[in-house]
């Protein structure tokens, strides 16, 4: 392909499922880079830090830098202001992103007072329980803004789907009767983060229509759908319709390099 593309790749369901690498995915990213394309990554998983994500990519053979790894936690951090006191329902990735923006971070790791918080940021939290729900609810009831890193209802693993950050966010939103601001794909804060960090994106590759597909459209990018994550191979009509579809990243990249499809939203 003559044109050098800016490509944004989802992680969960594309490069890996939980701790299990998708076969051929790492080598596919190397082929993209060898062909001269820029490859960056955007995950809606807010739990890991940037360093841990870069390290996980490296262990599976994907070479990248922290500047090319974007997350819903980073998008959520753009919604706070330096000096804000933030209650975090989630993992170290959110704490890192918020702290990097100068916010005062308090982890919601059990019962506690909900007073004195400016924002409550909710992401995926495997230890989420009633006590954490009650404290987050109390903080929102006392005036804190409710921010979700993402609204993904589920999270893909080799054994099947598990509850995602969106399920936890829904519990806090229902309990506090608040409408959350959602930061990650496909929402505006994530798109603004991508534009500031990467500029134009030609192709978004992902496994989920409601996030990756919608995000591609928001960015004005083509959408490459892979069936290694949450979208079933026997799916019916899709909306948004992908510009290209493949069983996994390796096949999609081969099709891209061989110019077997044209990006309808290739903005030149």
Buried (B, 14 or more C-beta within 10 A) or exposed (E): EEEEBBBBBBBBBBBBBEEEBBEBBBEBBBBBBEEEBBBBBBBBBBBBBBEBBBEBBEEBEBEBEEEBBBBBBBBBBBBBEEEBBBBBBBBBBBBBBBBEBEBBBBBBBEEBEBEEBBBBBBBBBEEBEEEBBBBBBBBBBBEBBBBBBBBBBBBBBEEEBEBBBBBBBBBBBEBBEBEBBBBBBBBEBBBEBBEEBBEEBBBBBBBBBBBBBBBBBBBEBBBBBBBBBBBEEEEEEEEBEBBBBBEBBBBBBBBBBEEEBEBEBBEE
